[in-house]
Amino acid sequence: MEGPRSDVGRWGGSPWQPPTTPSPEPEPEPDRRSRSRRGGGRSFWARCCGCCSCGNRADDDWGPEPSGSRSRGSSSRGGRRPESRGSAVNAAGDGTIREGMLVVTGVDLLCSRSDQNRREHHTDEFEYDDLIVRRGQPFHLVLFLNREYESSDRIALELLIGNNPEVGKGTHVIIPVGKGGSDGWKAQVTKTSGHNLNLRVHTSPNAIIGKFQFTVRTRSEAGEFQLPFDPRNEIYILFNPWCPEDLVYVDHEDWRQEYVLNESGRIYYGTEAQIGERTWNYGQFDHGVLDACLYILDRRGMPYGGRGDPVSVCRVISAMVNSLDDNGVLIGNWTGDYSRGTNPSAWVGSVEILLSYLRTGYSVPYGQCWVFAGVTTTVLRCLGLATRTVTNFNSAHDTDTSLTMDIYFDENMKPLEHLNHDSVWNFHVWNDCWMKRPDLPSGFDGWQVVDATPQETSSGIFCCGPCSVESIKNGLVYMKYDTPFIFAEVNSDKVYWQRQDDGSFKIVYVEEKAIGTLIVTKAISSNMREDITHIYKHPEGSEAERKAVEKAAAHGSKPNVYATRDSAEDVAMQVEAQDAVMGQDLAVCVVLTNRGGSRRTVKLHLYLSVTYYTGVTGPTFKETKKEVALAPGASDSVTMPVTYKEYKPHLVDQGAMLLNVSGHVKESGQVLAKQHTFRLRTPDLSLTLLGAAVVGQECEVQIVFKNPLPITLTNVVFRLEGSGLQRPKVLNVGDIGGNETVTLRQTFVPVRPGPRQLIASLDSPQLSQVHGVIQVDVAPASGGGVFSDAGGDSRLEESIPMASRGGA
């Protein structure tokens, strides 16, 4: 994404740097009481309420600091008493309570997962006992007073966030009870009962998202009072896709259920002809994940005042999910050596990754595109944005901003790898998130691309998006953010250049349907695959699609590329590859068809190499040359058999191979060129539930795996994870012999009812990309409790001795 751009890389100059030894606690906040009073010396009540500007006022507007330190992760709370909220103090902070003063003795935020607030705000699945609300929507609370509330009493609620809260920046919110606040903030009395006061509090649809401190101030004839800060009264405020006034509003309930509330999903990989799928545990409601998501914003140093803007938040998240230039969540690794971390194919979800980052402060090794995208989905859904994980097959990586994929060959049509800097990924995974774009002209609201995989920099930072899908579809590459790069990923042409006798290069073939051939995501309310190619591009070959491509290319570094094309083509070529299985022999076939009325002779070259899914290839390990004679209207084929022994020494991640096919028609001079990628399929893990699943009761699952290879798998590791079922668990099982079958049994205790996904993976140096999943329908506890204790270690690890593995 290099090159001229209109976007500004925000906060690029002040990334958070980790300490030499990460501390589990952040630095203490400065004492707010030491700050000077705001508002030109006016008191708190003069600032929040014009009728309360007279009388004696204390010089201190802030009150005492919260009791207890604020850590990155808040612990679960059980059985607390609403009225236990610390010692009462007057506004002067000297602890004197005068007779007649209106004292708040306690607060009940009605924050239980089964309470009205959490249910109405769709936050009841969060494994937290805090109040978690969505902005732009009212919530309820109860104040416990030392006497009955009188009409002359004045009460104001306060919400504060950040180290230096200011009213003007939205980080210090004052809400007078019974009076309209600013920007949608207000509080109203709904019921008085003795010493209890019930309130309904309306939050702004533009509120900053994050964890706010909460306090209450009162004023009566006897004096002023402030409730001390208490970390148990902190309130999380999130984006609200249910609120029409929120920029992230989604007008479809089934979309909200899928793209905000669904805790698992499918991620697609492989090739267009051989699509693989894996289940991913997003786990956005698991305990600690919300704190990890907010910690990511803190680590970037994002100003609190900007955290109400979903465009800004998405841009920061796209930068922080990768570790480059900002010590973000995940370290990318495409080398094939994962000995110092976890093979990206071994992860089964986001929870272990995010909790590790929260706990240690260090970037987690390792990730590739689907891991970056899976974590990004977790973070954005957790914060309240409708988000989905999207796979683009045959995804281009344009390195020279030409908006075309340029492939160079020598005089004999053998690839010149040292010149082929552009690459076509077999697949690439990114995210769509839904929002309005007030920073763009009208017509660009809706789905926006966010890509956290570090490929190219954007204004000097490894981030990408948000970019309007509508601008991609129409080739409007001047729209922010990063539209040229994303357009090239889905809708550029593959241009084949052949070296001539004088050393120059000439275009010999343009493949117009080779990039962005299929764009998919998980369908709503099912595990089916949904084709969303049509929202990214007009139908291939249509006038609108060609216009979009040529409009975009005109803004690239080779604007005249389409002026030099040759077109005499009467021989067609197609590549076919059988469904190949890892460890078995395979064959690839090239079919030639003469569509003309004259005889044709084709000199054909086939070059086979292994390839990473990113399009980076290894050396050619097998090649075939053959001359084929074709009568008018006839077809013929050339087959290349490949044995396991031939490809085994060259295998890399994902078991993918690249067939380069080139040909020359003697009679017409037509040049044939095609690149075809296929993959070797790996086996699945078989999961079986042994007995019924009930909240709070131990349940057992059986995992069966058969080694498809004739060689021993060493240092085999299983991973097991499922939101509401099992915290991330790592099982070290040692070696598995060639073609051996192993059986494992593991127990878990469900903590939340309903349909859940339990996901497992296997990884070893010899074999990866092995997964399995089972749906677990969890019944509520027999005693009527809906939730169980979700505490415990964020990651469990154990070794499984050989004797307990079983076998067959």
N, C-alpha and C positions, 0 to 999 in steps of 0.2 A: 504494500500500500504506500510505497514511496511516491514522491512526485508532488506537484502543486496541489494544495488542498485548501478549502475554505474553513475547515474545522480547526478548533483550538484544542490542543491536548491539555485538559484541565488538571491542575494540581500535579503536573509532571515535575515541578521543581522541588517538591517537598515530600518524597516518599518516606514512609516510616522505616527506620533502620532497626533491625533486631539487636538486642543487647548481646554481649558476648556470651553470657549465660542467661537464657530466658528465665524470667521470673514468673511464677504463677499468678502474681498479683500486679495490676497496673500501678503506676505512680499515684500517690494520694493527690486528690484535687486540692487546689489552693483554698484557703479559708475564705469563704464568701463574705464573712463579716468584716474582713479587712478592706473590702472594696468600698469606694466612695458611693454615696447614695446617688441614684439616677434621678432624672427629671428635674434638674435645676434646683435641688435641695428640697423639693416637695416630698411629703410623706407618701407612704404606700397608699393610703386611702385617698389622698388628694389625686394620685395618678389614676387609680382604678375607678373612682367614684366621685363625681364633681360635688355631690352634696356633703361629702365628708372631709372638707378641706380645712376645718377649724378645730380648735382644741389642742390640748397638749399631745405631742407625738414623740415617740421614742426616736432617737437618732439612728437606731439600728433597724434596717428594713429586712434583714435576712433571716435572723434566727439562727439557732445552732446547726452545726453540721449533722449529716445523717449519722446515726449510731451504727457502727460496724463498717468494715471496708467493703468496697464494691469490687467483686471479682468478675472475671470474664464469664464465668458460668454460675448461675444461681442455683442453689440446691432446692430439691423438692421440700415442700413443707407439709407436714401432716398434723391434723387436729389442733390448729391454732385457734385462739380465742379472739374474736374481732375486737374486743375492747382492750386487749393488751398491746398498747401502742406507745409505750414510753412515758416519761414524766411530762406533765403539762407545764408550760412556761408562759409568762406574759410576753408581750411584744418587745419589752426591754431586755428580755433574756435573763432577769435576775431571779426567776423562779417564784416570784410573789404572785399569789392568786388572791385578788381582792373580792370581797363579797359583792355579788351581783354581776361579776364578770361572766361572759358567756364562754365557757371552757369546753373544748372538744376533747372528750375523754377517750374516744376511740373511733375508728372508721371500719366499716365493712364494705369492701369493694365488690362483694358478691362475685368473687373470682373463681369459685369452684368450677370445675369442668362441667358439672351438671347444672350450674346456675343459669339464670336467664341471660346474663350478659354474654357468657361464652357461647351459648347456643345460638343466640340471635346474631352474633358477629362471626359465626362459623369458625370459631377458634377452639372449640371444645375438644378437638383431637390433639392439640398441643399437650405434650407430657410436662406441663408446668402447672403450678398452683397459683401463679400470678394472674393479674388482670391483663388480658390480651384483647385489644379492641381494634376495629378497623375505622379509619378516619371517615368523617362525614356522616356518622351514624351515632345516635344517642346510646348511652349506657346508664346504668343505675347504680347508686351507692347509698349507704346509710351512715349518717353522722350520729354518734352517741354524745349527748350533751350533759352538762351538770345540772341543767334546769330546763324548763320549757322554753321553746323558741318564741320570741315576741316580735311584733311587727316593727319595732324600733331597732331591733338588732340588725347588724350588717355582717354578712358572711361572704368571703371570697375564696375560691379555690385557686391553687397555683400549681402549674406544671413547669418543670425546669429540666433542661437537658444541656449537656456540655459543661466545659470548665468555666465559661464566662457567659452565662445566660443574659440575653438582652431582649427586651420587649420588641424592639424594632426588627430583630432578626427572626422572630418567631421561636426563639429558644427559651423565652420566659413568657409563659402564657398566664394571664390573670383573668379569672372568670367570676365576676360579681354575681352572686345568687339573686335571681329575680330580675336581672337587668340584661338586656341584649349586649353580647360581647362583639368583638370585631371579627370579621371574616368567618362567621358561622359559629364561633365559640359562644356558648351560653349555658346557664344552669338554672333549673326551675325546681321549686318545691312541689313534690307530688303528694306528700302525706306527712302529717305530724302526729305522733303518737307518744304522749308523755314527753320523755327526754330524748326521743328518737326523731330524727329528721331525714325523710327520704327525698333524694334528689334525682333528677334526670339531667344528665350532662350531655350537651351536644358538642362534638368536636368539628373542627374545620375540615372540609374536603381537600384542603391544600396543606394540611398540617405536616410538619416534619415527621418522618418515621423514625422510630427508635425507642429507647427505654427512658422514660421520664421519671424524675422524682416528683412526689406529690406532697402537698401540705395544704393546710386550711388556716385562714386568718379570720378572726372575728373582731367586731367592734361593738361595744355597748356603752352605756353611760358610765359604767364602772371602769372602763379601760379596754385596751386591746390585748388580743391573745393570738399566739401562733402555735399550731401543732408542730412538734418537732418532726424533722425528716426521719423516716423509718424505711430501711431498705425493703421491708415486707410490704410497703405500700407503693412500690414502684409500678408504673403502668407502661406496658408496651403498646405502641400505636403503629399500625401497619397500613399499607395501601389497601384500598377497598374497591374491588371490581364489582361489588353489588351496589355501589353508590353512583347514580347518574352524574353527579357533579365532580366525581373524581376523574382525573385524566386517564386512569387505567380501567374505567368502567367497561364491562362486557355485557351485552344485552342478550345473552343466551344462558339459561341456567345449566343446560347440559355441558356447555363449554366451561363454565365455572367449576362444575363438578370434576371435569376431566383435567383442566389445565391449571387449576389452583389447588384442589383438594385431593386429587389422586396421588397416593404416596408411592406408586410404582408405575412402570411403563416399559415399553419395548424400544430398543435401539437396534437399528438395522445396519448391517455391514456386508462385506463381501464384494460381489460384482453384480451388475444389473441382471445378468443371466443366472447367477447363483447367489441369491439374496439369503444371507443368514440373519438371524434375529436373536437377541438376548434380552432377558428381563433385567431391569435396573431398579434397585431400591432407592428411590429419591429420599425418603425418610425425612421430609421437611418438618414433621411434627415431633420427631424424636427429641428426647430431653437433651438440651445443650446445643442443638442445631441452630435455634434462633439466636442464641448468644454468639455463636460462631459467625453467623451472617452479619450481625451488627459489628462484630470485631473486625471483619474484613473491611468495612467502611472506615473504622477507626485507624486500621493499619495504613490505609492509603492517605490518611490525613484529610479526608474529605470534610469540608466545612459543614457544620451542622445546618447552617442556613440553606444549603443546597440539597438537603436530603428529602425534601418534599417533592422534588422534580424527578419523575421516573426516567426521563431521558438521561439526566446526569447520573442517577444511580446505576442505570444499566451500563453506561459507559465505564464507570468505575469498576463495576463487577467484571466486565469483560477484560479489564486490565489486571485485576487482582486475582482472578482464578488461576492465571498462569504466573510463574515466579519471576519471569524476566523483568528486569529493571525496577521491581518494586517488592521483592521478597514475598510474592503472593502464595496462593494455596498450594499449587501443584508444580512440580518440576517436569518439564517435557523431556522425553527421551525416545528417540527413534533409531538408536544404534543397534539394538538387539542385545545389549549387555545390561541386565537389570540386577546384577549381583549385589548392588548397594541399596536396593530398594525393592519395590514390588513391581512385577511385570504388569503393565497396564491392562492386559487381558485378564488378569486374575481378580481385579476388583469386581464386586457384585453390587456396589452401591456407593452413595456419597457420604454416609454417616461416619464411617471410620476415618475417612479423609478429613472431613471438616472438624471432627472432634480432636483429631491429632493436631491439626493446625491451631485450634483454640487452646489446647492443653500445653503445647510446647512452644508455640510462636515460630516454629520453623516450617519451611516449605516441605511438602510431602513428596517423596519419590515413589512412583513415576506416573506420568499421565500421557495419553495420546488423545486424539480429537474426541472420541466418544466419552472419555473420562472427563475432559474439560467441559463438554456439553452436558453430561449428566450432572456434574456438580453445579453448573450454572442453572440448570432447571431447578435443582433443589433450592438454591439460594433465592432465585427470583420468585418461585412459588411460595417459599417461606415468608418473604417480605410482602406478598400479596399481589404479584403480577401474574396474569395468565400467561403461561409459558409452555412451550412444547419443544421436544427434541426432534430435529429434522436431519435426515440423511440425504445427501446429494451424490448420486452415482456418476462416475466419470467427472470428477470435480477438478477444474483447472486451477493451477497455481501460476499466475502471470507475474513474472519477475521483472519485466521491462516496460510495463504499462502500455503495451501495444494493443491490449484487449484481444489478442489472438494467441493461440498456442502454437508456437513455432518449433518444428522438428526438422533437424538438418541431417542430410544423408550425403555419402560420398558419390562418386560417379557410378558405382555399382549398387547404389541404394542400400548400403549398409549404414546403420545409424552412427552418427558422429557424436558420441556421448559427451565429449568435452565441450561441445557447443550447445547441447540440449539442456539449457538452464531452466526453461519452462518445464513443468511436469503436470501430468494428469493423475490425480489420486484416484484409485479404484473407487473410493468413497470418501466423503468428508462429512462430519457431523457438526452441526451448529444448533442455534436456538432461534425460534420465533417467539417474540413476546408482544402482547397486544396493548396499544396505548394510542392516545391522541398525540399529534405532533404540532403543538402551537408554534414551534420554531421553524416550521416549513410552510409553504403555501398550502391552501386548502386542497384536499384530495389525497393526502398522503398519510392519513390516520390508518389505524388497523395494525396488521402484522408488521413487525420490525425485526430485522435480522440482528442478532448479537452473536459474535463469534469470539470465544475466549482462547482458542488455540493460537499460540504465537507463531504466525507465519511471516507477516511483514509489519513494519511499524506504521503507526498512524500519528502524524505530528510528533514523531520521536518516541512514541510509547507503543508497546505491544498490546494493542487493543483494537477492536473492530466493531463498529456500530454504535448505537442502533441505526439501521438503514432501512428505509421504507421499502417493502416488497414491491409496492406499486412503481417506485422509481426504477427498480431493477427490471421489472417487466417491460418498461417502455424505453429502456436505454438512457435514462436521464442521469448520466454519470456525474453531473455537476452537483447533484443533491448530496447534502451531508447525511450520515457520515460514511465514508469509505465505499461509496457506491461503485466506483470503477473496479475495485478488486473483486467485490462480490458479483458484479455483473459478469466479469470474466470467468468466475467459477462456474456459472450456470449456463451461459449463453454465448460464449465465444466460439469461434471456428478453429479447427485444427488445420494448420497450414504446413504442408510438406515442401521443403526446399531441397533441391538437388544441386550439388556442386558441379559446375561446368568445367570444361577443359581449361578455360582461362582463369579458374579460381573463383569466379563469381558464383552466386547462387541464384537459382531460378525456381519460381513456384511451379511445381509439377502436379500438385493435387491439393484441393481444399475439401476437407471433410466437414460438412455443415451440420451433421447430426451426431457428433461424437462427444459433445460436452453437455453436462447437465441432462443426461438422457432420461433420468428418472429421479424425482424428488419425492420422498415419502416421509410419513410420520405415523405414529400409532393413531388408529381411529378412535373416535369418541365412544365411550361406553362399551368397548370391546377390545379384544386383542388382535383384531384384524389390522392389516396394513392399509393406509389411505394414501392414494396418489394425489399429491398437491402440486404437481409440475405446472398445472395450468395457471396457478396464481403467481408463479415466478416468471413465466414466459408464454408468449403467444404460441399457437400450434406451429411445430417445426415446419419450415418451408413456406409458411403463409406470408402474405405481403407484409402484414404487421410485424411478424417476427424478423424478416429480413431487414425491414426498415429500422427496427430497434437495434439490430446488430451493427448495421452500417452507420447509424447515427452515433452509437457508442464508439465504434472504431475511429470515427472522424476526430474524436477527442483524444485518441491514443497516440503512441509514439510512431506508428506506421500508418498514417491516415490514408495512404494511396495503395494499400495492400491489395485491394480488390480490382485494381486497374490492370493487373498483369496476369490474369488467369487465362489458361488454355482450357478448351472444352471438348475435344473430340473423344467421346467415350462410348464404346459399344460392347466392351467386355466388363461384366460385373463379377465381383468377388465377394464371397461370404465365408466366414470362419465358424466352425462348429467344434465344440469341445464337450465330451461326455461328462456326466456327473462323476467326478473323480473323488476317491476317498483316500485320506491320508494313509500311507503304507501300502497302497496298491498300485499296480501299473495303470497307465492311462494312454489315451491317444487323442491327437488333435487333427482336424481335417479342414482343408481349404477347398471350397467348391468354386469353380470358374464356369461362367455361362456366357456364351456368345449371343448377344441380342441383335447382332447385325446380319446382313445378307451376304457377307463374304467370309471366307475361311480366315481364321486367326491362329497365330502361333504365339504362345505366351512363355517367356522364360521366367520361372518363378524361383524365389529365394525365401526360405523360412529360417528364422533365427529364434531360438528359445532360450530364455533366461529366467531366473527367479527375480521377483520384485517385491519391495516393501509396498504396503498399501498406499504410500505417499507418491508412488511413481518412480522412486529411486530404484534403479535396476542393478543387478549383479552382472558379471561377465556372461557372455553367451556360452552355454555348456552343450548345446546340440544344434546342428544346422542341417538343412536339406536343400538341394538344388535340383530342379527338374524342369524339363521343357514339355509343354502340353499343347497338343494340336486340337483345335476346336472347329468342327464344321458349323455352318450357319444354323443357329438355333440350338446347338448342342451344349451339353454340360459335361464336365469331368471333375474329378477330385484328386487331391494329393493328401495322403495321410502320413502323419509323423507319429510312430509309437514311441512311448517314453516309459522306461521301467523304473521301479522304485529305487534300484541301485544307482540309476543314472541321476535321479534328481535329489536323492537323500543327502549327499554331501553339501548341496548348495542351498538347502531350505533355510528360509528366514521367517520372521513373524508372519502369521496369518496364512502361511502355506500358499502364497499366490505366485503365479507365473505369468510372464509376458511373452506373447508370440508376436514378433515383428515379421510382417509379410510384405514383400515387395515384388513387383513384376514389371516386365516390359513387353509390349505387344510389337512384334517385329514389323508387321505390315503397316500399322498406323502410327507407331511411335507413342501410343497411349501408355502412361505410367500408372501402375496399380500400387497402392500403398494402404496398409491397415495395421493397426495395433490392436491386439485382442488379449484381454486379461481374464484369467480364470483362476479358481482357487481349489484347494484340496479340502474336502469336507472333514470335520473332526466329529467324534462321537459326542452324544449328550450324556449327562448324568441322569440317572433314573432315581427320582425321589418318591417314597411311599410313606404316607402317614400311618402310624401304628396306633390307632385308637382315636377317640374324640378329643377335640381341643376345647378347653374351657379356661376362661380368665382365672389366673392364679393357681392353676393346676398343672403339674408336670405332664408333658406330652413327648412322644418319641417319634423320630423320623428315621427312615432307613435310606441310605444312599448307596447305589450300586454303580460301579464303573468297570468297563472292560477295556484294557489297553489294546488299541488297534495295531500297535507296532510290534515287530518281532524282536525289539530291543528293550532293555530295562529302562524304566523311567526312574530317575534318581531325585532325591530331595523333594518328593511330592508334597504339595501343600493344598489342602482344601480350605475354602472360605464359606462361611454360612452367615446369612443376614436376612432380616425381615422386619419391617416396621411393625411394632405392636406384638412381635413374636420373639425375636432373638436379636440381642445386641450383636455387633460384628464379632465373629468368632473365627479364629485361625486354628486349623488342625494340621499338625506336622505328622505325616504317616510314613516317612522314609521312602523306601524303594518299592516299585511295583514291577514285577517281572514281565518279560515279553508275552503278549497275548493273555496275561493273567486277568482274572476278574476279582475285584475286591468288594466287600460289603462293609459299610460303616453304619453304626447306630448312634444317634445323638439325641439328647433330651433338651427341651426348652420349656419355658413357662410363659404363656401368652399374658400380655398385660392390658390389651385392649380388644374388645369384641368386634365382630364383623368379618367380612371377607378380607383375608390377608394373603400376601405372597411371601413364601419362604424360598430364598434364592441361594444356590450353591455354585461354586466354581472349583476347577482343578488347575493346577499349574505345576510345571516342572521344566527343567532346561530343555528336555527333548520334545515336549508337547504342551501347548497352551491353547487358549480359546475353547475350553471345554466347560460347559455350563449346564445347569438344570434348574427347574423351578416347579413348585407345586402350590396350588391354591389351598389355603387353610381357612375353613369357616369356623370362627371362634365363637362359642356360646358365652353369654354373660355368666358371671359367677352365680352359683346357686343361692347365695345369700342376698342377691339383688344388687350387689356392687357392680358398677360398670367398668371401673378402672382398677388396676392393681398397681403396686409400687413399681415405678419405672426406673428406679435408681440402679446403682451398680456400676461396674467398670464399663468404660466406653469401648474397650476391646479386650477380648479374652483369647488366650493362646494356650494350647496344650499339645502334647505329643501323644499319638495313638500307637501303642505297642502292636507288634505284628499279630499277636494271639487274638486280639479283640477285633481284628478287621474282617474275619470270616474269609470266605473264598469259594470259588466254584471252578 
